[in-house]
Amino acid sequence: MENRSVLIQGGRVLDPAHGRDETADLLVVDGVIQAVGRLEAPAHCTVVQADGLVLAPGLVDMHVHLREPGHEYKEDIASGCRAAAAGGVTAMAAMPNTQPVTDDPSVVGYILERAKSTGLVRVFPIGAITKGLKGEMLTEMGLLLRAGCVAFSDDGRPVTDSGVMRRALEYARMFGALLIQHAEDLSLVGNGCMHEGVVASRLGLPGIPSAAESVLVDRDLRLVALTGSRYHVAHLSSGDAMRAVAQARAQQLPVSCEVTPHHFSLTDEAVLGYDTDAKMSPPLRSQADRAALLEGLAQGIITVIATDHAPHDEENKRVEFCCAANGVIGLETLLPVSLELVRDGVMSLSDCIAAMSCNPARLLGIPHGTLGVGQAADMVLFDPEETWTVDARQLRSKSKNTCFHGRRVKGRVKQTWVAGRSVYRDGHD
Ligand SMILES: [Zn+2]
């Protein structure tokens, strides 16, 4: 049996959930965090020197598309888990827009079984809000929760019908479950394929206004006020929606939201040159929207950074811009791109790591994202100073549709552990 006892020596131990940020040693025994402080290595214990490195909770990504079952040519649970481990992600929540849709306990069981046999990182299925993601009949949320779902979403599509959304919120409230909305008014999206603005006009591409998002968020927030249910906006992209969420949180409504690295670091100008790896839903928006997202992160209104990791094969991406599939991969670039927020003075390293660990874990109700004594040792060790260039061909994901290809980034994962077991180390799985 593999040694799951390890002493990580001399690193900067960062555990936002417990307000810890200090140089210390951390001891793992049998996969569980045993002690943090100045420690001697017990017998038969692997020692890892971590001088100059940061030891943080394994990242928790609450928004990924693993494409299995149904679209394994784009990604499967095994390849998605390898990409996650390389990115320092030790737990991820898988969106239900698979084939078949995760709207039935049997699909939940299948995903959990596949994840377990892969044995790398933790996978938590998100159940569909409506059967077949059709926006009509609610799923059996109680059964899905019992099978292992941690939240509900029709992601990829919004819940359009206000009556259905109200009933979904009321139903989820019976279980205290979190509803995650892909907030887009499809009648405003129309045939748009990028953000509506000067760049779209210049490129001659049909646009999607920011209002497509904020109109739906505004409606949902009224329904949250009516029902008191827990509500989360996926991949927030617009300033107006950010301000609406801010107002709702100020009124103590149980509302949260996430932002992706691509939305806070890029704008619609990335589409110049018709690069289909800059095409996603919602689209990259204006500089003003991006500034508002940074403001939301700085003020603690946006408390989660999630990738919306959405693998697509070449056949769906190497086509005319308007025909290309929406989405980009993100698991292996999550950490370094997010660390830009720290370098740019938007947020502290502790708040940045919290947005990728304990904050999403709390929303999902999973006991991860911390380095507390007694917790499973899910950890990432990274060099905050190492500079490298993102190369799509080097990424572990089956699909290579990253919008960060060629970007110089700083911060590199050195090792990742799940329950004390090393699942990635220095460029090796
Ligand atoms: Zn979505």
Residues whose N, C-alpha, C, O or C-beta is under 5 A from the ligand:
A	BS01	ZN	D155 G156 H182 A234 S281
